[in-house]
Amino acid sequence: MTFTIQLGWWLVPALITAAAFGWSTWQQDRSPAYDYGKIGQGIGNAVMHGIALIVTLAAWMIWALIP
């Protein structure tokens, strides 16, 4: 059995995925927070990762639908 991975157009959405999650990680709020501030900070960081996830899923869907 032979298993090969060919480099091709799938690298574009993979790079978009890496860039989107790198951006969302870089934009996280890491300032000191206490009590309810930590909850808001966590929700804000989750929203940033959610935006990256939407961008990533859109890139992979476009890649899958292009003939």
Secondary structure, DSSP 4 states (H G I P E B T S, - for coil): -------STTHHHHHHHHHHHHHHHHT---S---THHHHHHHHHHHHHHHHHHHHHHHHHHHHHH--
